[in-house]
């Protein structure tokens, strides 16, 4: 996948939900507050992250660990799917963290070969995801507290949605202009 397409998808993925938040801040806030302890989101995100990670592990050439790869595959599958059964508290936060870490890997791998300084917007954002994912995995209640703070008033919800909408639109514009130009013409 080209970085311009990835940046466009990420930008629109960030921007579009914010429209709902600006339109109905109370409903948006209520939805966000439910996320950290949502079993439904946990049972979607954790298996998604586990399957994605196992797929990446199966495609990776780990020469140092080649003999242990089947055991690693089984162990990570047990941990990922076992979490859905035995670690149900804040499962959505942990599942979100796994997916975000994998998405950060995709962004960093894709941005590596694009020769423009604008790629650093995505790179810095991906590293912020990594830091937040580790932080919220260790202490998932902090995401709950952060969401409670961000959604305490409708003005905060609107401000946060406005900032995220602006950032998402910035990513989309960068994807369609600077990043696309740096990638060069499409292959014939």
Secondary structure, 3 states (H helix, E strand, C coil): CCHHHHHHHHHHHHHHHHHHHHHCHHHHHHHHHHHCCCHHHHHHHHHHHHHHHHHHHHHCCCHHHHHHHHHHHHHHHHHHHHHHHHCCCCHHHHHHHHHHHHHHHHHHHHHCCCCCCCHHHHHHHHHHHHHHHHHHHHCCHHHHHHHHHHCCCHHHHHHHHHHHHHHHHHHHHHHHHHHHHHHCCCCC
